[in-house]
Amino acid sequence: MPIPALVGRAVADLWVLFRAEAREAERELKAYMRLKAAGLGTLLVAAALAFIAVVFACLAAGAALTLVVPAWAAALIVAGALLIIGSIAGLVGVRILRTPLTLPADVRRRLQEDVDWLRTNVWS
């Protein structure tokens, strides 16, 4: 087989390889995102129930504080505590959201194997 035909076939095979890797990476990322979406849905249910529980706990704390201080002071104490806790939770959430998306390790490994193969078999 002539060299130009071999080079053309190698380029075509590389294109097929990269397309297959891209499809596989897309499939894995979709499965990863479905799993994360299910986890997020579960967390939303937990958060809604926890919110209701926190409301009742705050009402109980406010009622208990009215035994010691006037009702307006009890309300301010509970509100201040909630603001502090909410601020901390907000800062943690912002920090989590700022983390970059990274490819799953097996996708990165396979892409690196392909690049290494190209370096040793085609570009050398």
C-alpha positions in Angstrom: 0.0 0.0 0.0 1.4 3.4 -0.9 2.6 5.7 1.9 0.0 8.5 1.2 -2.8 5.9 1.5 -1.3 4.6 4.7 -1.1 8.1 6.1 -4.7 8.9 5.0 -5.9 5.7 6.6 -4.0 6.4 9.8 -5.6 9.9 10.0 -9.0 8.4 9.3 -8.5 5.8 12.0 -7.4 8.5 14.4 -10.5 10.5 13.6 -12.6 7.4 14.3 -10.8 6.8 17.6 -11.3 10.4 18.8 -15.0 10.3 17.8 -15.4 7.0 19.8 -13.6 8.4 22.8 -15.8 11.6 22.6 -18.9 9.5 22.5 -17.8 7.3 25.4 -16.8 10.4 27.4 -20.3 11.9 26.6 -22.0 8.7 27.7 -20.1 8.5 30.9 -20.7 12.2 31.7 -24.4 11.8 31.1 -24.5 8.8 33.4 -22.5 10.8 36.0 -24.9 13.7 35.7 -28.0 11.4 36.1 -26.5 10.1 39.2 -25.8 13.5 40.5 -29.3 14.7 39.6 -30.8 11.8 41.6 -28.6 12.7 44.6 -29.6 16.4 44.2 -33.3 15.4 44.2 -32.8 13.4 47.4 -31.0 16.3 49.0 -33.8 18.6 48.1 -36.4 16.4 49.9 -34.0 16.2 52.9 -33.6 20.0 52.9 -37.3 20.6 52.7 -37.9 18.3 55.7 -35.0 19.8 57.6 -36.3 23.3 56.9 -39.7 22.4 58.5 -37.8 20.9 61.5 -35.7 24.0 61.9 -38.9 26.2 61.8 -40.4 24.2 64.6 -37.1 24.2 66.6 -36.9 28.0 66.2 -40.5 28.3 67.4 -39.7 26.1 70.4 -36.5 28.1 71.2 -38.3 31.4 71.0 -41.1 30.1 73.2 -38.5 28.8 75.7 -36.7 32.2 75.7 -39.9 34.1 76.5 -39.7 32.5 79.9 -36.4 34.4 80.6 -36.6 37.5 78.4 -39.4 39.5 76.8 -40.9 38.1 73.6 -39.3 40.8 71.3 -35.8 39.9 72.7 -36.4 36.2 72.3 -37.4 36.8 68.6 -34.2 38.9 68.1 -32.0 36.3 69.7 -33.4 33.5 67.5 -33.2 35.7 64.3 -29.6 36.6 65.1 -28.6 32.9 65.5 -30.4 32.1 62.2 -28.5 34.9 60.4 -25.2 33.6 61.7 -25.9 30.0 60.7 -27.3 31.1 57.3 -24.2 33.2 56.6 -21.9 30.3 57.3 -24.0 27.9 55.2 -24.0 30.5 52.3 -20.2 30.9 52.4 -19.7 27.1 52.4 -22.1 26.8 49.5 -20.3 29.5 47.4 -17.0 27.7 48.1 -18.4 24.4 46.9 -19.9 25.9 43.7 -16.6 27.5 42.8 -14.9 24.1 42.5 -14.2 23.4 38.8 -15.8 20.4 36.9 -13.2 17.7 36.3 -13.5 14.7 34.1 -13.9 11.3 35.7 -10.5 9.7 36.2 -11.1 6.8 33.7 -11.9 9.2 30.9 -8.8 11.3 31.6 -6.7 8.1 31.8 -8.0 6.8 28.4 -7.4 10.1 26.7 -3.9 10.2 28.1 -3.3 6.7 26.8 -4.5 7.8 23.4 -2.1 10.8 23.4 0.8 8.5 24.6 0.0 6.0 21.8 0.0 8.8 19.2 3.3 10.1 20.5 5.0 6.7 20.3 3.4 5.4 17.1 2.6 8.3 14.9 4.6 11.4 15.9 7.9 9.7 16.5 
